[in-house]
């Protein structure tokens, strides 16, 4: 894990290297200062030597100023190194996530990935800063303070050795108990992010159903779970503080009692005893700092493991070594295709699907809810890979194409339309970032988006709020269709993307598509038969299987499911007309 994380230090190796150098210099001065104080007391103050007092006082001042400068520099470079490391780590994780297939994202969940990119990286960043600074300083201070203490009086300094095993055992117990608790806390953070995200995205539904209290209770429950688990972990960690305090005060009492006897017996000077107290404090404070660092590393370890999981995850979709970068045409063929989201042959969403769509044909896909209509078309641009069988585009297996090439030639308007913060024009240019204003306007006219865009004061420069919340569902659908058309694809997939528009607008969109992009193979998934009735072929789906293929007239004569859907919709239409 550590090796994987450290790889992302990257261009911040230099500040990482400088930090311990400045820390080592600061430590050396901190070790020298008690010696200078001892000399100041023994040679200056006790003897009343004014010149010695000024001399050692000047040395003390210079050492203190140098220690301040070196400490400031070490802090500055540590901050640069840790922040840069976190930046690189987040960047690597984000790029990795962009390469994931839908199934990879499903395994982690969106909320967990957000937590790992934010909270977990911050924990690792803080630990990294502590490691390159304090984890260098504390052992150096501990070792050299002990050396100096033993050089002054070995008998007195041996009291330090009594507390070290006690602290080591205490720290081991803390780590053993607290680490699983911190791992659990981060999993609960994922749940809390899920609750918050759902609430904010569906805030209009929450308010319209007056479910604020229910949502508040959900949040309170997950917050309480975090509180209880984190409190337990912190209580375990907090045990280290009183243990350290006990050891510190016990050491100071022993030093005072033994040191007083040594001074009275003239085996030790007053200055040496004062410096011993200073070295004792430095030793114990170093131990305290080490325990704090270990606690932070303990938290960061749990976060680091979660980060490495993201970095180690390999996408289910990979480019062929000799991937093709050209697609001849938009012909699509399914050959005995089966698909399972769980990659389990016993839990198939699609079962032995076979059909062929010639380039330029309009293919309608219709069926009941849960009949796997969307699953069918998601295999064409390789959002998922078929579990068995073959999906061909232009006569070639989609797995043999370069992923970017394939997806550049397949435009897909999903059921859940997404618009991004920016303007209408910037959203449409997702289809073609170099599209001219004339091209944008042309595609907007085909998708019937231009009429309502012209009603806005700023027209195509109208700002779009986050998630497209300032446009209606039908307007959002028409904008996303225009965006898809700007790609000038060989294959266009409309996944129930006209469900929020009226029948007249739906008809105008289909007429525009037929007229303006005749060479594009178009798949139209719809609930309304009127949306697919003029298609070249209509595929009827039922329970993940093809129940029938044909034209509107053929299916109306021969296919029971199609007849049932038609009759139901005609009755509903007639009832609506009567009202």
C-alpha positions in Angstrom: 0.0 0.0 0.0 2.7 2.5 1.1 4.7 1.9 -2.1 1.6 2.6 -4.2 0.8 5.8 -2.4 4.4 7.2 -2.4 4.5 6.8 -6.2 2.3 9.9 -6.4 4.7 12.3 -4.6 5.9 13.1 -8.2 7.4 16.6 -8.7 7.1 17.3 -4.9 10.1 15.1 -4.1 12.4 18.1 -3.6 10.3 19.8 -0.8 9.8 16.3 0.7 13.6 16.0 0.8 14.2 19.5 2.1 11.8 19.1 5.0 13.7 16.5 7.0 16.9 18.4 6.4 15.6 21.5 8.0 14.0 19.4 10.8 17.3 17.8 11.5 19.0 21.2 11.8 16.2 22.4 14.1 16.6 19.3 16.3 20.4 19.8 16.5 19.8 23.4 17.8 17.1 22.2 20.2 19.6 19.7 21.6 22.4 22.3 21.9 20.2 24.9 23.7 19.9 23.0 27.0 23.7 22.6 27.1 24.2 26.3 26.5 21.6 27.0 29.3 23.6 24.7 31.7 26.9 26.6 30.8 25.1 29.9 31.3 24.0 28.9 34.8 27.2 27.1 35.9 29.8 29.5 34.4 27.9 32.7 34.3 25.1 33.1 36.8 26.5 31.0 39.7 30.0 32.6 39.4 28.6 36.1 38.7 30.7 36.3 35.5 29.0 39.1 33.5 31.1 38.4 30.4 30.2 34.7 30.4 26.5 35.6 30.9 26.6 37.9 27.8 28.6 35.3 25.8 26.4 32.3 26.5 23.3 34.5 26.3 24.3 35.6 22.8 24.9 32.0 21.7 21.5 31.1 23.2 19.8 33.9 21.2 21.5 32.9 17.9 20.5 29.2 18.4 16.9 30.2 19.2 16.6 32.4 16.1 18.2 29.8 13.9 15.9 27.1 15.3 12.9 29.4 14.5 14.0 30.0 10.9 14.7 26.3 10.3 11.3 25.3 11.9 9.5 27.8 9.7 11.2 26.5 6.6 10.5 22.9 7.5 6.8 23.7 8.1 6.6 25.6 4.7 8.2 22.8 2.7 6.2 20.1 4.5 2.9 22.0 3.6 4.0 22.3 0.0 5.0 18.6 -0.2 1.8 17.2 1.5 -0.6 19.5 -0.5 1.2 18.5 -3.7 1.1 14.9 -2.8 -2.7 15.1 -2.1 -3.2 16.9 -5.5 -1.4 14.2 -7.4 -3.2 11.5 -5.5 -6.7 13.0 -6.2 -5.7 13.5 -9.8 -4.6 9.9 -10.2 -7.8 8.6 -8.5 -10.0 10.9 -10.7 -8.3 9.7 -13.9 -8.6 6.1 -12.8 -12.3 6.5 -12.0 -12.8 8.1 -15.5 -11.5 4.8 -17.0 -14.0 2.7 -15.0 -16.9 0.9 -16.6 -20.4 1.2 -15.2 -19.9 -2.1 -13.4 -16.7 -0.8 -11.6 -18.6 2.3 -10.4 -21.5 0.1 -9.3 -19.1 -2.0 -7.1 -17.8 1.1 -5.2 -20.9 3.3 -5.4 -20.7 7.0 -6.3 -20.9 8.1 -2.6 -18.0 5.9 -1.6 -15.8 7.3 -4.4 -16.6 10.9 -3.4 -15.6 10.1 0.2 -12.3 8.5 -0.9 -11.5 11.5 -3.1 -12.1 14.0 -0.3 -12.0 12.7 3.3 -9.6 9.8 2.7 -7.1 11.8 0.7 -7.2 14.6 3.4 -6.4 12.0 6.1 -3.4 10.7 4.0 -2.2 14.3 3.3 -2.2 15.2 7.0 -0.4 12.0 7.9 2.2 12.6 5.1 3.0 16.0 6.5 3.4 14.6 10.0 5.6 11.8 8.7 8.1 14.0 6.8 8.3 16.5 9.6 7.4 15.2 13.0 8.3 11.6 12.4 11.8 12.8 11.6 11.9 15.3 14.5 10.5 13.1 17.3 12.9 10.1 16.9 15.9 12.5 16.5 14.9 14.5 19.6 14.3 11.3 21.5 17.6 9.7 20.6 19.8 12.8 21.0 18.0 13.9 24.2 18.7 10.4 25.7 22.3 10.6 24.5 22.9 14.0 26.0 21.1 13.0 29.3 23.3 9.9 29.6 26.4 11.9 28.9 25.5 14.3 31.8 24.5 11.5 34.3 23.9 7.9 33.3 22.4 6.9 36.6 19.8 9.7 36.5 19.1 9.2 32.8 18.3 5.5 33.3 15.0 6.5 34.9 13.8 7.3 31.3 14.2 3.6 30.4 11.5 2.7 32.9 8.7 4.5 31.1 9.5 3.4 27.5 8.2 -0.2 27.7 5.0 1.0 29.5 4.3 3.5 26.7 5.2 1.0 24.0 2.7 -1.6 25.3 0.0 1.1 25.8 0.5 2.3 22.2 0.3 -1.3 20.8 -3.0 -1.9 22.6 -4.4 1.4 21.3 -3.5 0.6 17.7 -4.9 -2.9 17.9 -8.3 -1.8 19.1 -8.7 1.6 17.2 -7.8 0.6 13.7 -10.9 -1.6 12.9 -13.1 1.2 14.4 -11.6 3.8 12.1 -12.1 1.5 9.1 -15.8 1.2 10.1 -16.2 4.9 10.5 -15.2 5.6 6.9 -17.7 3.0 5.6 -20.4 4.9 7.6 -19.2 8.2 6.0 -20.1 6.6 2.6 -23.6 6.0 3.9 -23.9 9.6 5.2 -22.8 10.9 1.8 -25.4 8.8 0.2 -28.1 10.2 2.4 -27.0 13.8 1.9 -26.7 13.4 -1.9 -30.1 11.8 -2.3 -31.7 14.5 -0.2 -30.1 17.4 -2.1 -30.8 15.9 -5.5 -34.4 15.1 -4.6 -35.1 18.1 -2.5 -38.1 19.1 -4.6 -39.7 15.7 -4.1 -38.8 15.8 -0.4 -40.6 19.1 0.0 -43.6 18.2 -2.2 -44.2 15.1 -0.1 -43.5 16.9 3.2 -40.8 14.4 4.1 -38.4 16.7 5.7 -38.9 15.0 9.1 -38.3 11.6 7.6 -35.1 12.7 5.8 -33.9 14.5 9.0 -34.4 11.2 10.9 -32.3 9.3 8.3 -29.5 11.8 8.6 -29.7 11.8 12.4 -29.4 8.0 12.5 -26.4 7.9 10.3 -24.8 10.8 12.1 -25.4 9.0 15.4 -23.8 5.9 14.0 -20.7 7.9 13.1 -20.7 9.6 16.5 -20.9 6.4 18.4 -18.2 4.6 16.4 -15.9 7.6 16.2 -16.3 8.3 19.9 -15.4 4.7 20.7 -12.3 5.0 18.5 -11.3 8.4 20.0 -11.9 7.1 23.6 -9.5 4.3 22.8 -6.9 6.7 21.4 -7.5 9.1 24.3 -6.2 6.4 26.7 -2.7 7.2 25.4 -2.8 10.8 26.8 -3.2 10.0 30.5 -0.7 7.1 30.2 1.8 9.6 28.8 1.0 12.2 31.5 1.5 9.5 34.2 4.9 8.5 32.8 5.9 12.2 32.4 5.1 13.2 36.0 6.5 10.0 37.4 9.8 10.7 35.5 9.9 14.3 36.7 9.4 13.3 40.4 12.1 10.7 40.1 14.5 13.2 38.5 13.7 15.8 41.2 14.2 13.4 44.1 17.3 11.7 42.7 18.7 14.9 41.2 18.4 16.8 44.5 20.5 14.2 46.3 23.2 14.3 43.5 23.4 18.1 43.7 23.6 18.0 47.5 26.4 15.4 47.3 28.2 17.5 44.7 28.0 14.8 42.1 26.0 17.1 39.8 25.8 20.9 39.2 22.6 22.9 39.3 23.0 23.7 35.6 23.3 20.0 34.7 20.1 19.2 36.7 18.3 22.0 34.9 19.4 20.6 31.5 18.4 17.1 32.6 14.9 18.4 33.3 14.9 20.0 29.8 16.1 16.7 28.2 13.5 14.8 30.2 10.8 17.1 28.8 12.2 16.8 25.3 12.3 13.0 25.6 8.8 12.7 26.9 7.4 15.3 24.5 9.0 13.3 21.7 7.2 10.2 22.9 4.0 12.2 23.1 4.5 13.4 19.5 5.3 9.9 18.4 2.1 8.6 19.9 0.1 11.4 18.1 1.8 10.5 14.8 0.9 6.9 15.3 -2.7 7.8 15.9 -2.8 9.9 12.7 -1.0 7.1 10.8 -3.6 4.7 12.2 -6.4 6.8 10.7 -4.5 7.4 7.5 -3.8 3.7 7.1 -7.6 2.9 6.9 -7.9 5.8 4.4 -4.8 4.7 2.4 -6.2 1.2 2.0 -9.5 2.6 0.6 -7.5 4.9 -1.8 -5.3 2.0 -3.0 -8.5 0.0 -3.7 -9.5 2.7 -6.2 -6.1 2.9 -7.8 -5.8 -0.9 -8.1 -9.2 -1.5 -9.5 -8.9 -2.4 -13.2 -11.7 -1.5 -15.6 -13.8 -4.3 -16.8 -13.5 -2.7 -20.3 -10.0 -2.7 -21.9 -8.8 -1.8 -25.4 -7.7 -4.6 -27.6 -3.9 -4.5 -28.3 -4.6 -3.8 -32.0 -7.7 -1.8 -31.5 -9.3 -0.4 -34.6 -9.7 3.3 -34.9 -12.1 3.5 -37.8 -15.8 2.4 -38.1 -17.0 1.7 -41.6 -20.7 2.2 -41.0 -23.5 2.1 -38.4 -24.7 -1.4 -39.0 -25.4 -3.2 -35.7 -25.7 -7.0 -35.1 -26.3 -9.0 -31.9 -25.3 -12.6 -32.1 -26.8 -14.8 -29.4 -25.9 -12.2 -26.7 -26.4 -12.9 -23.0 -25.7 -10.4 -20.3 -25.6 -10.4 -16.5 -24.9 -7.3 -14.3 -23.5 -9.7 -11.6 -21.5 -11.7 -14.3 -23.5 -14.7 -13.2 -24.9 -17.0 -15.9 -27.8 -17.8 -13.6 -28.9 -14.2 -13.3 -29.2 -12.9 -16.9 -30.7 -9.6 -17.7 -30.5 -10.4 -21.5 -31.0 -13.9 -22.8 -29.8 -15.1 -26.2 -30.6 -11.9 -28.1 -30.0 -11.9 -31.9 -31.0 -9.3 -34.5 -29.4 -7.2 -37.2 -29.9 -3.5 -38.0 -28.6 -2.2 -41.3 -26.8 1.2 -41.5 -29.2 4.0 -41.7 -32.2 2.0 -40.4 -34.5 3.3 -37.6 -35.0 0.6 -35.0 -37.7 0.9 -32.4 -37.4 -1.0 -29.1 -40.5 -1.4 -27.0 -41.5 -3.6 -24.0 -42.8 -3.5 -20.5 -40.9 -2.0 -17.5 -37.9 -4.2 -16.6 -37.8 -5.9 -20.0 -34.1 -4.9 -20.4 -34.6 -2.4 -23.2 -31.9 0.0 -21.9 -29.6 -2.9 -21.1 -29.8 -3.9 -24.7 -28.6 -0.6 -26.2 -25.9 0.0 -23.5 -23.9 -2.9 -24.9 -23.5 -1.1 -28.3 -21.1 1.6 -27.0 -19.6 -0.8 -24.5 -20.9 0.8 -21.4 -21.1 -2.9 -20.4 -19.6 -5.9 -22.1 -21.7 -8.9 -23.1 -21.4 -11.9 -20.8 -21.5 -14.2 -23.9 -22.2 -13.8 -27.6 -21.1 -10.9 -29.8 -22.1 -7.4 -30.4 -21.0 -6.1 -33.9 -20.8 -2.6 -35.2 -19.9 -2.2 -38.9 -19.4 -5.9 -39.0 -16.7 -5.9 -36.3 -16.9 -7.0 -32.6 -17.2 -3.9 -30.5 -14.3 -5.3 -28.3 -12.0 -4.9 -31.2 -12.5 -1.1 -31.5 -10.7 1.6 -29.6 -13.1 2.7 -26.9 -12.8 6.4 -27.7 -13.4 5.7 -31.4 -16.4 3.5 -30.7 -18.0 6.0 -28.3 -17.3 9.0 -30.6 -19.3 7.2 -33.3 -22.2 6.3 -30.9 -24.3 9.1 -29.5 -26.5 8.1 -26.6 -29.3 10.1 -24.9 -29.9 8.3 -21.6 -33.1 8.1 -19.6 -31.7 10.3 -16.9 -30.7 13.4 -18.8 -27.8 15.3 -17.3 -26.9 19.0 -18.0 -23.8 20.6 -16.5 -23.3 24.1 -15.0 -22.6 26.6 -17.8 -24.6 28.0 -20.7 -26.9 26.2 -23.1 -24.2 26.6 -25.8 -21.5 25.1 -23.6 -23.7 22.2 -22.8 -24.4 21.5 -26.5 -20.7 21.7 -27.3 -20.2 18.6 -25.3 -21.2 16.9 -28.6 -18.6 18.9 -30.6 -16.4 21.4 -28.7 -15.6 23.1 -32.0 -19.1 23.4 -33.3 -20.1 26.7 -34.8 -23.1 28.7 -33.7 -24.8 27.8 -37.0 -24.3 24.0 -36.3 -25.5 24.4 -32.8 -28.7 26.2 -33.9 -29.3 23.6 -36.7 -29.2 20.7 -34.3 -31.3 22.5 -31.8 -33.9 23.0 -34.5 -33.9 19.3 -35.4 -34.4 18.4 -31.7 -37.2 21.1 -31.4 -35.1 22.9 -28.7 -34.6 26.1 -30.7 -38.2 27.5 -30.2 -37.9 27.6 -26.4 -34.3 28.7 -26.4 -35.3 31.8 -28.5 -37.7 32.7 -25.7 -34.9 33.2 -23.2 -33.4 36.8 -23.1 -29.9 35.5 -23.5 -30.9 32.7 -25.9 -28.0 30.2 -26.4 -25.9 32.0 -23.7 -28.6 31.4 -21.1 -27.0 29.9 -17.9 -27.9 26.4 -16.9 -28.1 25.7 -13.2 -26.5 22.7 -11.6 -28.2 19.6 -12.9 -30.3 21.7 -15.3 -32.8 22.5 -12.6 -33.9 25.8 -14.3 -35.3 24.0 -17.4 -38.2 21.6 -17.6 -37.9 17.8 -18.2 -39.0 18.2 -21.8 -36.6 21.0 -22.5 -33.8 19.1 -20.9 -34.5 16.1 -23.2 -34.5 18.3 -26.3 -31.2 19.8 -25.3 -29.6 16.5 -24.8 -30.8 15.2 -28.1 -29.3 18.3 -29.8 -26.0 17.6 -27.9 -26.0 14.0 -29.2 -26.7 15.1 -32.8 -23.7 17.5 -32.7 -21.4 14.4 -32.6 -22.6 13.5 -36.1 -22.7 9.8 -35.0 -23.0 6.7 -37.1 -25.3 5.3 -34.4 -27.8 7.4 -32.4 -29.5 5.8 -29.3 -32.5 7.6 -27.8 -33.3 5.8 -24.6 -36.9 6.9 -23.8 -35.6 10.4 -24.4 -38.8 12.0 -25.6 -41.0 10.7 -22.8 -41.4 14.3 -21.3 -42.4 15.9 -24.6 -45.9 16.0 -26.2 -46.9 13.8 -29.1 -46.6 16.6 -31.6 -43.1 17.5 -30.6 -42.1 13.8 -30.5 -43.3 13.5 -34.1 -41.5 16.6 -35.3 -38.2 15.3 -33.7 -38.5 12.0 -35.5 -39.3 13.7 -38.8 -36.2 16.0 -38.3 -34.0 13.0 -37.5 -35.2 11.1 -40.6 -34.6 14.1 -42.9 -31.3 15.5 -41.5 -29.4 12.3 -40.6 -30.6 9.6 -43.0 -27.3 7.6 -42.9 -27.3 7.3 -39.1 -28.6 4.1 -37.5 -31.1 5.2 -34.9 -32.4 3.2 -32.0 -35.5 4.6 -30.3 -36.5 3.1 -27.0 -40.0 4.2 -26.1 -43.0 3.5 -24.0 -45.4 5.0 -26.6 -46.1 2.9 -29.8 -46.6 6.2 -31.7 -42.9 7.0 -31.1 -41.7 3.8 -33.0 -44.6 3.1 -35.3 -42.8 4.4 -38.4 -39.5 2.6 -37.6 -38.0 0.2 -40.1 -37.9 -2.5 -37.5 -39.5 -2.7 -34.1 -38.0 -5.1 -31.4 -40.4 -6.2 -28.7 -38.6 -7.1 -25.5 -40.0 -9.3 -22.7 -38.1 -10.5 -19.6 -34.7 -9.9 -21.3 -35.6 -11.8 -24.5 -36.7 -10.7 -27.9 -40.4 -11.6 -28.2 -40.8 -10.4 -31.8 -39.2 -8.3 -34.5 -41.0 -6.6 -37.4 -42.7 -3.5 -38.7 -45.6 -1.9 -36.9 -48.2 -3.6 -39.2 -46.5 -7.0 -38.9 -46.3 -6.9 -35.1 -49.9 -5.6 -34.9 -51.0 -8.8 -36.7 -48.7 -11.4 -35.2 -47.3 -10.3 -31.8 -49.5 -10.6 -28.7 -47.4 -8.3 -26.5 -47.3 -5.6 -29.1 -51.1 -5.9 -29.6 -51.7 -5.7 -25.9 -49.5 -2.5 -25.6 -51.3 -1.0 -28.6 -54.8 -1.8 -27.3 -54.0 -0.4 -23.9 -52.6 2.8 -25.3 -55.4 3.3 -27.8 -58.0 2.8 -25.0 -56.1 5.3 -22.8 -55.9 7.7 -25.7 -59.6 7.3 -26.4 -60.5 7.9 -22.8 -58.3 11.0 -22.7 -59.9 12.3 -25.8 -63.4 11.7 -24.4 -62.5 13.7 -21.3 
